[in-house]
């Protein structure tokens, strides 16, 4: 019955928000502007929270293991020359977060929102998903290796649920 209803009236819960939508929500919750390095790390942790607590990605955009930590390239590409990202820098694409998605984001903001971008970057440098994705690269070397969602989920499931 549930699948039949989903076919005739697709649920908003089945539609993922875009990463720009999630970024807009984070930026808004943090006062309307966020240093770009911090925004990327918070998006990474939001993705991890969704993978751990709901066993699904929050957004479909890939996350890469750059020298300064995880980066969501779609957000970076839209704001590459901005050190600080404001709400006006992030296009409103009409997608939205449902209650579960907001809870994930809110939990990450509560846990990590007071840390600076550099503190978050240093933290990710000590965590297995970023370290593994950077294998074969020297410290500070540019890299575009993707941090796989399974690696994120498996690592944070162990860290956050034990």
C-alpha positions, -999 to 999 in steps of 0.1 A, spaced: 0 0 0 27 24 9 46 20 -24 13 25 -43 6 58 -25 42 69 -32 35 63 -70 5 85 -71 16 112 -47 54 112 -42 63 121 -7 86 151 -1 104 128 23 115 108 -6 131 138 -23 165 147 -10 174 183 -5 202 196 -27 235 203 -10 229 240 -17 197 237 3 215 221 32 242 248 29 216 276 30 201 261 61 235 258 79 244 294 69 211 307 80 213 289 114 248 303 119 237 339 114 237 344 77 273 340 68 300 313 74 337 310 66 338 286 36 362 261 52 338 258 82 308 253 59 324 224 41 333 206 73 298 211 87 283 198 55 305 167 57 294 161 93 258 166 84 262 139 57 278 116 83 249 122 107 223 113 81 243 82 71 246 70 107 212 79 120 190 74 89 212 51 68 208 75 38 228 103 23 214 138 32 224 151 -3 238 135 -34 268 158 -41 302 140 -37 326 150 -9 363 151 -18 393 148 5 412 180 -2 444 191 16 424 211 41 398 185 48 365 174 32 351 197 5 317 195 -12 328 205 -47 294 217 -58 293 243 -30 330 252 -36 324 257 -73 295 281 -66 316 301 -41 352 295 -51 364 331 -46 346 338 -14 363 333 19 329 338 36 297 324 22 264 343 28 228 333 21 228 355 -10 257 334 -24 237 302 -23 210 298 -49 176 288 -36 167 258 -57 133 251 -42 143 219 -23 138 218 14 148 198 44 122 176 61 121 172 99 146 143 101 170 162 79 167 193 100 173 172 131 206 159 116 217 194 107 207 208 141 226 181 160 258 188 140 254 226 145 250 220 182 280 197 184 304 215 160 290 249 153 312 267 178 344 254 163 363 273 137 369 261 102 405 254 110 396 234 142 371 214 121 397 209 94 423 196 120 397 173 134 389 157 101 426 152 95 426 128 124 396 108 111 397 76 90 375 86 61 396 116 51 429 98 59 420 68 38 408 89 9 441 108 9 463 76 7 491 81 -17 490 119 -14 516 139 4 506 163 32 493 195 16 492 179 -19 461 187 -39 438 158 -44 403 151 -56 397 117 -42 361 111 -31 353 102 5 329 74 -1 295 75 18 301 39 30 334 48 46 318 79 63 289 58 76 310 29 89 335 52 107 311 75 124 287 47 133 315 33 154 326 66 168 292 82 175 273 51 187 298 35 210 
